[in-house]
Amino acid sequence: MTHMARMPLALAAVVAGFASGVWAEDPAATIEIGTPTQLVLEPANFTLLGSRARQQLLVTGAYSGDDVRDLTAAVQYASSNAEVARIDGTHVVPVANGECQITASVNGLSAVVTCRVERMDQPSPISFKNETQMALTKAGCNMGACHGSPSGKGGFRLSLRAYDNELDIMTLRSEFFGRRINIMEPSESLLLKKPLMDVAHGGGKRLKKGDVLHRVLEQWIAEGLQIDAPTEPSLVRIETLPSKRVLRAPAARQQLVVMGHFSDGSVRDLTDLADFSSSSEAVGRVDVTGLVTKEGRGETAVLARYLDKMATCQLTFLEDVPGFAWNNPAEHNVIDKLVFNKLKTLQILPSDLCTDDEFLRRAYLDTTGRLPTIAETEAFLGDTSPSKRQVLVDQLLDTDDFASYWALKWCDILRSNSKKIKLAGVHKFKRWVFETMRDDRPLDQFARELLTASGSAFENPAANYWRASRDPQDATETTAQLFLGVRIQCAKCHNHPFERWTQDNYYGIAAAFARVGRKNSIDADEEIIFTQPGGEATRHVDVDPL
């Protein structure tokens, strides 16, 4: 592309930056359009509900060889009826009720979607739970290091990441006689002036005048701090467009769109208020508008968060590695196939096979926790069979050394110790785990026998699991970490900030474990595990400082 051909794209970036009130990208950035074979415009057939609705568009160019590029900022947009909906940068905004066609065009190609506009004749107030709370979250006001801490900051406390609407309504509307809010002159409210740094603020500048966060908060104040009507729909789930994408150079950016699905069946664009983060800033950096910019070769997962809902987009940025040639390694199982496909895509050569002595040492340490003896080493190194490695692995898995070593690991993970389950319980529990490993019982059977164990902890050693986890909250946290791989402790006091777990999930699980009963036996070291007829767990509404 010539320098003259690049100039309109740079100018378009400048115009889009001023129109949106926020710089989504470097205005000097350019997009190499190339020769696409097809354009795809998303989302298809969307509906704009009310005067404040907006829809971020997403345009993908398809190229030969299955390559794709994000052309969202490089195409021309048009509305078939500007009196129904008009184009604002890369967004569609409503004008009047009706239906029109939105077209994206570039290099002689075009794509069309249908846009419907509804409820323009109805009020469109700010929703506290769906918008105000998210504006405070995206601005960082209710982070754990700020006003979302258990004791708040500077006498101002919000629930962490907006998990408690009732607490936040009380704080914002009533606390200290509403001193933080000025309904008559919303722009004079401390809730706005502090994050704008019009007055001193320990948290620094969090808002920009006129940006989407500032507009939402200011309008909510101007509307009189209204509480949501009972009919206000709740957010059910969110999704990202695209959900997964592989971008090959020269593609170096990807616009994300976050769509929210609500309890009334409506689907709305939440991109402007959604909070984004990248799992690898060295690969892809994401800005506040959801634009991901390539920083290096590799993979990154971009997390989009809206209130307590989350969705991810898996992005892979590829570059041709000079001199790369795939060496076609042999595939021995389905895992090899998946790993090799990923390495080939990323143009990373797999490591060469290790030597026999390296393999022998690793195999023994990984399976039995010990080094091979001299006799075992000589026998393996002297074997000329091409399948000797597979044979060795099978032999090691059949040994008592393997069962004993992995029983020790599992008992450590399952918190088997004499303080919790007594010395006799430790020996009986380890023997049960050893037999499970030795007999090669399936892991689902192993988990089921542990979690459903009852009776005497001596006669049914699996029941010792419930002696180690003695109360519902401990059992919830331990079981979630062991069997789900999730640290659910955060949800004890508030919705989990990085996972999909809520307080209701935490105490729902705890209520199930509250039915696990324990009683003494004739033997002082023995306990009987049984299922109680009832049990419940109480959610802590007001959390004291820890």
C-alpha positions in Angstrom: 0.0 0.0 0.0 1.4 3.4 -0.9 1.7 6.3 1.5 -1.1 8.2 -0.3 -3.3 5.2 0.1 -2.6 5.0 3.9 -3.5 8.7 4.5 -7.3 8.3 4.5 -7.1 5.5 7.1 -5.0 7.7 9.4 -7.4 10.6 9.0 -10.3 8.2 9.8 -8.6 7.2 13.0 -8.2 10.8 14.0 -11.9 11.6 13.3 -13.0 8.4 15.2 -10.9 9.4 18.2 -12.5 12.8 18.5 -16.0 11.5 17.8 -15.8 8.9 20.6 -14.2 11.2 23.1 -11.5 8.5 23.9 -8.4 7.4 22.0 -9.0 3.8 21.1 -5.7 3.5 19.3 -2.7 5.5 18.0 -4.0 7.8 15.3 -0.9 6.9 13.2 -1.8 3.2 13.2 -2.7 1.8 9.8 -4.5 -1.3 8.6 -3.2 -3.2 5.5 -6.4 -4.1 3.7 -4.9 -6.2 1.0 -7.3 -8.2 -1.2 -10.0 -9.8 0.8 -12.3 -12.3 -0.9 -15.2 -11.7 1.5 -16.5 -9.4 4.2 -18.4 -10.5 7.3 -20.3 -7.8 9.2 -21.4 -8.6 12.8 -23.6 -8.7 14.8 -26.2 -9.8 12.3 -29.7 -8.4 12.5 -29.4 -6.5 15.8 -32.0 -4.3 17.7 -31.3 -0.9 19.3 -33.6 -0.4 22.3 -34.1 3.2 23.3 -32.4 6.5 22.6 -29.2 5.7 24.5 -28.5 2.4 22.7 -25.4 2.0 20.6 -24.0 -0.9 18.6 -20.3 -1.5 18.0 -19.8 -3.0 14.6 -17.3 -5.7 13.7 -16.0 -6.3 10.2 -13.9 -9.3 9.3 -12.1 -9.7 6.0 -11.6 -13.3 4.7 -8.5 -13.9 2.6 -7.1 -16.9 0.7 -5.6 -19.6 2.8 -8.2 -19.2 5.6 -6.5 -16.0 6.8 -8.7 -13.3 8.4 -8.1 -9.7 9.4 -10.1 -7.2 11.4 -11.2 -4.4 9.0 -13.6 -2.7 11.4 -11.8 0.7 11.3 -10.9 0.4 7.6 -14.3 0.1 5.8 -16.9 2.6 4.8 -20.3 2.3 6.6 -23.6 3.4 5.4 -27.2 3.3 6.6 -30.0 2.8 4.2 -32.2 5.2 6.2 -30.4 7.8 8.3 -33.7 8.9 9.8 -33.9 5.5 11.5 -30.3 4.8 12.4 -27.1 6.7 11.6 -23.4 5.8 11.6 -21.1 7.3 14.3 -17.5 6.1 13.6 -17.7 2.3 13.9 -21.0 2.5 15.9 -24.7 2.6 14.9 -26.9 4.9 16.9 -30.7 5.1 16.8 -32.7 8.1 15.5 -36.3 6.9 15.3 -38.3 3.7 15.5 -38.1 1.6 12.3 -35.8 -0.7 10.3 -32.9 -0.1 8.0 -29.9 -1.8 6.5 -26.3 -1.2 7.6 -23.7 -1.7 4.9 -19.9 -2.1 5.2 -17.9 -1.7 2.0 -14.2 -1.8 1.0 -12.4 -2.6 -2.3 -15.6 -3.5 -4.1 -16.8 -5.9 -1.4 -19.7 -5.3 0.9 -21.7 -6.9 3.7 -25.2 -6.0 5.0 -27.0 -6.5 8.2 -30.4 -5.5 9.4 -30.9 -2.9 12.2 -34.2 -2.5 14.1 -34.8 0.5 16.3 -37.5 0.3 19.0 -38.7 2.2 22.2 -37.5 5.6 20.9 -40.9 7.0 22.1 -40.3 5.7 25.7 -38.0 7.0 28.5 -34.6 5.5 28.6 -33.4 6.0 32.2 -30.0 4.8 33.5 -30.2 1.4 35.2 -28.4 1.4 38.5 -27.7 -2.3 38.6 -26.9 -2.7 34.9 -25.1 0.6 34.1 -24.2 2.8 37.1 -22.6 -0.2 38.9 -20.6 -1.1 35.8 -19.4 2.5 35.4 -18.1 2.5 38.9 -16.5 -0.9 38.3 -14.8 0.1 35.1 -13.5 3.3 36.6 -11.9 1.2 39.4 -13.9 2.9 42.2 -14.9 -0.4 43.8 -11.7 -2.3 43.5 -10.3 -4.1 46.5 -7.5 -1.5 46.8 -9.9 1.4 46.7 -13.5 1.9 48.0 -14.3 -1.8 47.5 -12.1 -2.8 50.4 -14.0 -4.1 53.5 -13.4 -0.9 55.3 -13.6 1.4 52.3 -11.3 4.4 51.7 -11.7 7.9 53.2 -15.0 6.9 54.9 -16.5 5.9 51.5 -17.2 2.2 51.1 -18.6 0.3 48.1 -19.2 -3.4 47.6 -16.3 -5.1 45.8 -16.9 -5.0 42.1 -20.6 -4.1 42.6 -21.7 -7.4 44.1 -24.1 -5.9 46.6 -26.6 -3.4 45.0 -28.4 -2.7 48.3 -25.3 -1.7 50.1 -24.2 0.6 47.3 -27.6 2.2 46.9 -27.6 3.0 50.7 -24.1 4.4 50.5 -24.6 6.6 47.5 -28.1 7.9 48.2 -28.2 8.2 52.0 -24.8 8.0 53.7 -23.7 11.2 55.3 -27.0 12.9 54.3 -26.1 12.4 50.6 -23.1 14.7 50.7 -21.5 13.0 47.8 -24.4 13.8 45.4 -25.8 17.0 44.1 -29.0 16.3 42.3 -29.7 20.0 41.5 -26.2 20.4 39.9 -25.0 16.9 39.1 -21.6 18.1 37.8 -20.9 19.5 41.3 -21.3 16.1 42.9 -18.2 14.8 44.8 -18.9 11.4 43.1 -17.9 13.1 39.8 -15.5 15.9 40.9 -13.1 13.6 42.8 -12.5 11.0 40.0 -12.3 13.9 37.6 -9.6 15.4 39.9 -11.5 18.7 40.1 -10.9 18.3 43.8 -8.2 16.2 45.6 -8.6 12.5 45.2 -6.3 9.9 46.6 -7.3 7.4 43.9 -6.1 9.8 41.1 -8.0 10.6 37.9 -10.6 7.9 37.1 -13.0 9.8 34.7 -12.7 12.0 31.7 -15.4 14.6 31.1 -17.8 13.5 28.4 -16.6 9.8 28.3 -19.1 7.0 28.6 -18.4 6.4 32.3 -18.8 10.1 33.1 -22.1 10.4 31.1 -23.6 7.4 32.8 -22.9 8.6 36.3 -23.9 12.2 35.6 -27.2 11.2 34.0 -28.0 8.8 36.9 -27.5 11.7 39.3 -29.5 14.1 37.2 -32.4 11.6 37.0 -32.6 11.6 40.8 -30.6 8.5 41.8 -33.4 6.3 40.6 -33.7 2.7 41.8 -34.4 0.1 39.2 -38.0 -0.8 38.7 -39.0 -4.5 39.5 -39.4 -5.0 35.7 -35.9 -4.0 34.9 -34.3 -7.1 33.2 -31.2 -8.6 34.7 -28.0 -9.6 32.8 -28.0 -13.4 32.3 -24.8 -13.9 30.3 -22.3 -12.1 28.0 -20.5 -13.3 24.9 -17.6 -11.8 23.0 -17.4 -11.4 19.2 -15.2 -13.1 18.1 -14.8 -15.8 20.7 -11.6 -17.2 19.1 -9.4 -16.0 16.3 -6.1 -16.7 14.7 -4.5 -13.7 13.0 -1.5 -14.0 10.7 0.8 -11.1 9.9 0.2 -8.4 8.7 -3.0 -8.6 10.8 -2.0 -6.8 14.0 -5.3 -5.8 15.8 -8.7 -7.1 16.7 -11.8 -5.2 17.8 -13.9 -7.0 20.4 -17.7 -6.7 20.8 -19.4 -7.7 24.0 -23.1 -8.7 23.7 -25.3 -9.0 26.8 -28.2 -11.4 27.0 -30.9 -10.2 29.4 -33.7 -11.9 31.3 -36.3 -10.3 29.1 -34.8 -11.9 26.0 -33.2 -8.8 24.7 -29.6 -8.7 23.5 -27.7 -5.4 23.9 -24.2 -4.1 23.1 -22.2 -3.7 26.3 -18.8 -3.0 24.8 -18.5 0.6 25.9 -19.0 -0.3 29.6 -17.3 -3.7 29.6 -14.0 -4.1 31.4 -11.2 -5.8 29.5 -7.9 -7.4 30.5 -5.3 -9.5 28.6 -3.7 -12.6 30.0 -0.4 -11.7 28.2 0.3 -8.1 27.6 3.5 -9.2 25.8 1.4 -10.8 23.1 -1.7 -8.5 22.9 -2.6 -5.3 24.7 -6.3 -4.4 25.0 -7.6 -0.9 25.6 -10.8 0.4 27.2 -12.8 0.1 24.0 -12.0 -3.6 23.5 -9.4 -3.0 20.8 -6.6 -5.6 21.0 -3.3 -4.6 19.5 -0.5 -7.1 18.8 2.6 -6.8 20.8 4.3 -10.0 19.9 3.9 -13.5 18.5 1.9 -16.0 20.6 -1.5 -16.5 22.3 -3.4 -14.4 24.7 -6.9 -14.7 26.3 -8.7 -11.5 26.6 -11.2 -11.4 29.5 -14.3 -9.3 29.2 -16.1 -8.7 32.4 -19.5 -7.1 33.0 -20.7 -7.1 36.6 -20.5 -10.7 37.7 -20.5 -12.1 34.1 -17.4 -13.0 32.2 -16.5 -14.2 28.7 -13.1 -14.7 27.0 -11.7 -14.3 23.5 -8.8 -16.5 22.6 -6.5 -14.6 20.2 -3.4 -16.0 18.4 -1.0 -13.7 16.6 1.2 -15.4 14.1 4.4 -14.4 12.3 6.4 -16.3 9.7 9.6 -17.5 11.2 12.5 -17.3 8.7 13.8 -20.7 7.8 11.0 -22.6 9.7 10.4 -26.1 8.4 8.2 -28.6 10.2 10.1 -31.8 11.1 7.0 -34.1 11.1 7.6 -35.8 14.5 5.8 -39.1 15.1 2.4 -38.9 16.8 1.9 -41.6 19.5 -1.5 -40.4 20.9 -4.2 -37.8 20.6 -2.3 -35.4 23.0 0.7 -35.5 20.6 -1.6 -34.6 17.8 -3.1 -31.6 19.6 0.2 -30.3 20.8 1.9 -30.7 17.4 -0.9 -28.9 15.6 -0.5 -26.0 18.0 3.2 -25.9 17.7 3.0 -26.1 13.9 0.5 -23.2 13.9 2.8 -21.1 16.1 5.9 -22.2 14.0 7.7 -23.7 17.0 9.7 -26.9 16.5 9.2 -29.5 19.2 12.2 -30.6 21.2 14.2 -33.5 20.0 13.8 -36.9 21.7 15.8 -37.2 24.9 18.5 -39.8 25.3 17.8 -43.2 26.8 19.6 -42.4 30.1 17.6 -39.1 30.4 14.3 -40.9 29.7 15.1 -43.6 32.3 15.9 -41.1 35.0 12.8 -39.0 34.3 10.5 -42.1 34.1 11.6 -43.4 37.5 11.4 -40.1 39.2 8.0 -39.2 37.8 6.4 -42.6 38.5 8.1 -43.9 41.6 9.9 -41.0 43.1 13.3 -42.7 43.1 16.3 -43.2 40.8 16.7 -46.5 38.9 19.2 -49.0 40.4 22.4 -50.0 38.6 20.9 -53.3 37.5 17.7 -51.5 36.2 19.8 -49.0 34.3 22.0 -51.6 32.7 19.1 -53.7 31.7 17.3 -50.8 30.0 20.3 -49.3 28.2 21.3 -52.8 27.0 17.8 -53.4 25.5 17.7 -52.8 21.7 13.9 -53.1 21.3 12.4 -50.1 19.6 9.4 -50.2 22.1 11.5 -50.4 25.3 10.3 -47.0 26.5 6.6 -47.9 26.3 7.4 -51.2 27.9 9.2 -49.5 30.8 6.4 -47.1 31.5 3.9 -50.0 31.6 6.1 -51.9 34.0 6.6 -49.0 36.3 2.8 -48.3 36.5 2.3 -51.9 37.6 4.7 -51.6 40.5 3.9 -51.1 44.2 6.5 -48.3 44.1 4.2 -46.4 41.8 1.1 -47.0 44.0 3.0 -46.1 47.2 4.5 -42.9 45.7 1.3 -41.6 44.3 -0.7 -42.6 47.4 1.7 -40.4 49.4 1.0 -37.5 47.0 -2.7 -38.0 47.1 -2.8 -38.2 50.9 -0.8 -35.0 51.1 -3.3 -33.3 48.8 -6.3 -34.7 50.7 -4.9 -33.3 53.9 -4.4 -36.6 55.7 -2.6 -36.0 59.0 -2.7 -37.3 62.5 -4.0 -34.1 64.0 -7.2 -34.2 61.9 -7.9 -37.9 61.5 -5.7 -39.5 64.2 -2.8 -41.8 63.6 -4.9 -44.9 62.9 -7.0 -43.0 60.4 -3.9 -41.8 58.6 -2.7 -45.4 58.1 -6.1 -46.8 57.0 -6.7 -43.9 54.7 -3.2 -44.2 53.0 -3.8 -47.9 52.6 -7.1 -47.3 50.9 -5.5 -44.7 48.5 -2.6 -47.1 47.9 -5.0 -49.9 46.8 -6.9 -47.5 44.6 -3.7 -46.6 42.8 -2.5 -50.2 42.7 -5.8 -51.6 41.3 -6.0 -48.7 38.7 -9.5 -47.7 39.7 -10.9 -44.9 37.5 -10.5 -41.4 38.9 -14.3 -40.7 38.7 -14.9 -43.8 40.9 -12.1 -42.5 43.3 -13.8 -39.1 43.5 -17.3 -40.6 44.0 -16.2 -42.9 46.8 -14.5 -40.0 48.6 -17.4 -37.5 48.3 -20.1 -40.0 49.1 -18.3 -41.9 51.9 -20.2 -42.7 55.1 -20.0 -45.1 58.0 -17.1 -45.9 60.2 -13.9 -44.1 59.2 -12.0 -47.3 60.0 -14.2 -49.8 58.1 -14.7 -47.3 55.2 -11.4 -45.4 55.1 -12.6 -43.0 52.4 -14.9 -41.4 55.1 -11.7 -39.9 56.6 -12.0 -37.2 53.9 -14.9 -35.7 55.9 -12.9 -35.9 59.1 -10.2 -33.7 57.5 -12.9 -31.2 56.3 -14.9 -30.7 59.5 -17.2 -27.8 58.8 -19.3 -26.8 55.7 -17.1 -23.8 54.8 -13.9 -25.7 55.0 -15.4 -28.6 53.0 -16.6 -26.2 50.4 -13.3 -24.5 49.9 -11.3 -27.7 50.1 -13.5 -29.7 47.7 -13.7 -26.8 45.2 -9.9 -26.6 45.1 -9.3 -30.3 44.9 -11.9 -31.4 42.5 -12.7 -28.2 40.5 -9.3 -26.6 40.5 -10.9 -23.3 41.8 -10.1 -21.2 44.8 -13.6 -20.3 45.8 -12.7 -18.6 49.1 -13.3 -15.1 47.6 -17.0 -15.9 47.2 -17.4 -16.4 50.9 -17.6 -12.6 51.4 -18.3 -11.3 47.8 -18.8 -12.5 44.3 -15.5 -13.9 42.9 -13.7 -11.1 41.0 -12.0 -13.4 38.5 -14.2 -16.5 38.3 -17.9 -17.2 37.7 -18.5 -18.0 41.3 -21.0 -16.0 43.3 -21.9 -15.9 47.0 -25.0 -17.8 46.3 -22.8 -20.6 44.7 -20.6 -20.7 47.7 -23.3 -21.0 50.3 -25.3 -23.3 48.1 -22.5 -25.8 48.1 -21.9 -25.2 51.8 -25.5 -26.0 52.5 -25.1 -29.4 50.9 -22.0 -30.1 53.0 -23.8 -28.9 56.1 -25.7 -32.2 56.1 -22.5 -34.2 56.7 -22.7 -35.4 60.3 -20.0 -36.8 62.5 -20.4 -38.7 65.8 -18.0 -40.6 68.1 -17.6 -44.3 68.2 -16.6 -46.6 71.1 -13.0 -46.2 70.0 -11.8 -42.7 70.8 -9.9 -42.5 67.5 -12.8 -43.5 65.4 -15.6 -41.4 64.0 -18.9 -42.3 62.2 -19.8 -40.2 59.2 -23.5 -40.0 58.4 -26.0 -37.9 56.4 -28.1 -35.6 58.6 -31.8 -35.0 57.7 -31.2 -31.3 57.3 -28.6 -28.5 57.2 -28.2 -25.0 56.0 -25.5 -22.3 55.6 -26.0 -18.7 56.3 -24.7 -16.0 54.0 -23.0 -13.1 55.7 -24.6 -10.0 54.3 -22.5 -7.5 56.3 -18.8 -8.4 56.1 -16.6 -7.2 59.0 -13.0 -6.1 58.3 -10.7 -9.1 58.3 
